Amino acid sequence: MILIRAHLSLFFHLLFWVGSLDFILLNKVLILLN
């Protein structure tokens, strides 16, 4: 049970990290377009 919780936590952390990375890239693209 603890292992599953740790797995989910890691998964969401990676998801959040990739999401924030995409957000930064999107901001750079918008800045370049303007």
Backbone as CSV, one residue per row, in Angstrom:
resi,resn,N_x,N_y,N_z,CA_x,CA_y,CA_z,C_x,C_y,C_z
1,MET,0.831,-1.201,0.000,0.000,0.000,0.000,0.875,1.265,0.000
2,ILE,1.904,1.274,0.825,2.802,2.429,0.881,3.540,2.576,-0.450
3,LEU,3.910,1.438,-1.039,4.633,1.450,-2.312,3.781,2.091,-3.407
4,ILE,2.503,1.728,-3.429,1.585,2.279,-4.436,1.464,3.795,-4.260
5,ARG,1.369,4.220,-2.996,1.241,5.655,-2.721,2.484,6.406,-3.177
6,ALA,3.640,5.816,-2.943,4.894,6.439,-3.361,4.964,6.519,-4.892
7,HIS,4.504,5.462,-5.553,4.484,5.432,-7.009,3.596,6.545,-7.564
8,LEU,2.398,6.683,-6.978,1.461,7.718,-7.423,2.051,9.101,-7.199
9,SER,2.678,9.286,-6.054,3.283,10.584,-5.730,4.373,10.929,-6.743
10,LEU,5.208,9.946,-7.072,6.271,10.149,-8.048,5.689,10.455,-9.423
11,PHE,4.636,9.719,-9.789,3.982,9.913,-11.081,3.426,11.325,-11.216
12,PHE,2.732,11.785,-10.160,2.157,13.128,-10.205,3.249,14.194,-10.198
13,HIS,4.342,13.914,-9.506,5.458,14.854,-9.471,6.060,14.998,-10.872
14,LEU,6.244,13.868,-11.557,6.778,13.894,-12.921,5.813,14.609,-13.858
15,LEU,4.516,14.324,-13.683,3.483,14.944,-14.508,3.528,16.460,-14.337
16,PHE,3.646,16.903,-13.083,3.692,18.333,-12.774,4.946,18.970,-13.377
17,TRP,6.091,18.238,-13.270,7.362,18.755,-13.782,7.296,18.932,-15.300
18,VAL,6.765,17.904,-15.981,6.641,17.964,-17.445,5.670,19.071,-17.833
19,GLY,4.590,19.206,-17.057,3.595,20.246,-17.326,4.183,21.640,-17.194
20,SER,4.966,21.860,-16.141,5.568,23.175,-15.934,6.610,23.448,-17.013
21,LEU,7.310,22.383,-17.454,8.296,22.520,-18.525,7.597,22.951,-19.815
22,ASP,6.441,22.301,-20.127,5.664,22.654,-21.305,5.194,24.097,-21.212
23,PHE,4.807,24.519,-19.994,4.322,25.881,-19.786,5.427,26.897,-20.090
24,ILE,6.644,26.596,-19.644,7.791,27.486,-19.886,8.081,27.560,-21.393
25,LEU,8.044,26.405,-22.056,8.300,26.383,-23.503,7.229,27.169,-24.246
26,LEU,5.976,27.028,-23.805,4.864,27.745,-24.429,5.058,29.244,-24.268
27,ASN,5.495,29.670,-23.079,5.752,31.100,-22.831,6.849,31.613,-23.753
28,LYS,7.910,30.830,-23.948,9.012,31.242,-24.821,8.530,31.385,-26.260
29,VAL,7.687,30.454,-26.697,7.148,30.511,-28.061,6.284,31.754,-28.235
30,LEU,5.445,32.045,-27.221,4.591,33.230,-27.295,5.418,34.505,-27.321
31,ILE,6.497,34.539,-26.552,7.386,35.707,-26.524,8.050,35.884,-27.896
32,LEU,8.459,34.779,-28.511,9.098,34.839,-29.828,8.109,35.320,-30.886
33,LEU,6.846,34.889,-30.781,5.834,35.298,-31.753,5.504,36.778,-31.615
34,ASN,5.547,37.302,-30.413,5.269,38.727,-30.200,6.535,39.529,-30.480
